[in-house]
Amino acid sequence: MSAGEVFAGLSEACMVASGGCVWAGWRRIRQGRVHAHRRLMVTAAVLGGAFFVLYATHTVLFGDSSFGGPLRWRAPYLAFLQVHSILATLAGVMGVFTLRLALRRRFRAHRRLAPWTATGWLIAAVSGLTVFVLLYVVFRPGPAHGILQTILGHPGL
């Protein structure tokens, strides 16, 4: 297993754990367990942040892996990846706003936005796991060159 695959696996583990915390936190607030909800959602945010840092580091050092599966799967995979990327970006931005509303104790606005944010976050986590499985489990990843590799002109870095 390459260092890039280890980074990808760690970042995906953070995102899956974050999604699990969002799901559990949503359930806790529906049960009226505010403190458990708060702890789970803060943990989800920290894990989401760790995912982002690991993903960005992976992209800089190793690049984004290209799809290594059969050509007939390439177009559907790329379409799925684009939908996932857009949804994940929206969910991340909404997550920041939703957490900020809670931290500022603006609970009425938080309660209106949070179900949409949680739904988007969960879909992004599941679709991201699907992308990971297609790239690293079902098929071998195609070649990738990181930004740092390109800048320094060392494809083997």
C-alpha positions in Angstrom: 0.0 0.0 0.0 1.4 3.4 -1.0 1.7 6.4 1.2 -0.9 8.1 -1.0 -3.3 5.3 -0.4 -2.7 5.4 3.4 -3.4 9.2 3.4 -6.6 8.6 1.3 -7.7 5.8 3.7 -7.1 8.0 6.8 -9.0 10.9 5.3 -11.9 8.7 4.3 -12.0 7.1 7.8 -12.3 10.6 9.3 -15.2 11.4 6.9 -17.0 8.2 7.6 -16.5 8.7 11.4 -17.8 12.2 11.0 -20.9 11.0 9.2 -21.5 8.5 12.0 -21.2 11.3 14.6 -23.7 13.5 12.6 -26.1 10.6 12.4 -25.8 9.8 16.1 -26.0 13.5 17.1 -29.1 13.9 15.0 -30.7 11.0 16.9 -29.6 12.4 20.2 -31.2 15.8 19.7 -34.4 14.1 18.5 -34.4 12.3 21.9 -33.9 15.6 23.7 -30.3 14.7 24.8 -28.8 18.2 24.1 -25.4 17.6 25.7 -24.8 14.3 23.9 -25.9 16.0 20.7 -23.5 18.9 21.2 -20.5 16.6 21.9 -21.3 14.4 18.9 -21.7 17.4 16.5 -18.5 19.1 17.7 -16.7 15.7 17.2 -18.2 15.5 13.7 -16.9 19.0 13.0 -13.4 18.1 14.2 -13.4 14.9 12.2 -14.6 16.8 9.2 -11.8 19.3 9.6 -9.3 16.5 9.9 -10.7 15.0 6.7 -10.2 18.3 4.9 -6.6 18.7 6.2 -5.7 15.2 5.2 -7.4 15.4 1.8 -5.7 18.8 1.0 -2.3 17.4 2.2 -2.9 14.3 0.0 -3.8 16.4 -3.0 -0.7 18.6 -2.6 1.7 15.7 -1.9 0.3 12.9 -4.1 -2.4 14.5 -6.3 -5.8 13.2 -6.9 -5.9 9.7 -8.2 -7.3 9.2 -11.6 -9.9 6.5 -12.2 -8.2 3.2 -13.0 -11.2 1.1 -13.8 -12.6 0.1 -17.1 -13.2 2.8 -19.7 -16.9 2.0 -19.8 -17.2 3.0 -16.1 -15.2 6.2 -16.5 -18.0 8.6 -17.6 -20.5 7.4 -15.0 -17.8 7.5 -12.3 -16.8 11.1 -13.3 -20.4 12.2 -13.3 -20.9 10.7 -9.9 -17.7 12.3 -8.6 -18.8 15.7 -9.8 -22.2 15.4 -8.0 -20.4 14.2 -4.9 -17.8 17.1 -5.0 -20.5 19.7 -5.4 -22.7 18.2 -2.6 -19.7 17.8 -0.3 -18.6 21.4 -0.8 -22.1 22.6 -0.1 -22.4 20.4 3.0 -19.1 21.6 4.3 -20.0 25.3 3.9 -23.4 24.6 5.4 -21.8 22.7 8.3 -19.7 25.8 9.1 -22.7 28.0 9.1 -24.8 25.6 11.2 -22.1 25.1 13.8 -21.6 28.8 13.9 -25.3 29.4 14.6 -25.2 26.9 17.4 -22.1 28.4 19.0 -23.7 31.9 18.8 -26.7 30.4 20.5 -29.0 31.2 17.6 -30.9 28.0 18.0 -34.0 28.9 16.1 -32.0 29.5 12.9 -29.8 26.5 13.8 -32.9 24.2 14.0 -34.1 25.4 10.6 -30.7 24.8 8.8 -29.4 21.8 10.7 -31.7 19.1 9.1 -30.6 20.2 5.6 -27.0 20.3 6.7 -27.1 16.9 8.3 -28.8 15.3 5.3 -26.3 16.8 2.9 -23.4 15.8 5.2 -24.6 12.2 5.4 -25.1 11.9 1.6 -21.7 13.4 1.0 -20.1 10.9 3.5 -21.8 7.9 1.8 -21.1 9.2 -1.7 -17.5 9.9 -0.7 -17.1 6.4 0.6 -18.4 5.1 -2.7 -15.8 7.2 -4.6 -13.1 5.8 -2.3 -14.2 2.2 -2.8 -14.3 2.6 -6.6 -10.8 4.2 -6.6 -9.0 2.1 -4.1 -10.9 -1.2 -3.5 -12.9 -2.2 -6.6 -10.2 -0.9 -9.0 -6.6 0.1 -8.7 -6.2 3.9 -8.8 -4.8 5.4 -12.0 -1.7 7.7 -12.0 -1.6 10.9 -10.0 0.8 13.7 -9.7 0.7 16.1 -6.8 0.9 19.9 -7.0 4.2 19.8 -5.2 5.5 17.1 -7.6 4.5 19.3 -10.6 6.0 22.4 -9.2 9.3 20.8 -8.3 9.4 18.7 -11.5 9.9 15.4 -9.7 7.2 13.0 -10.7 8.7 10.3 -8.5 8.7 12.5 -5.3 
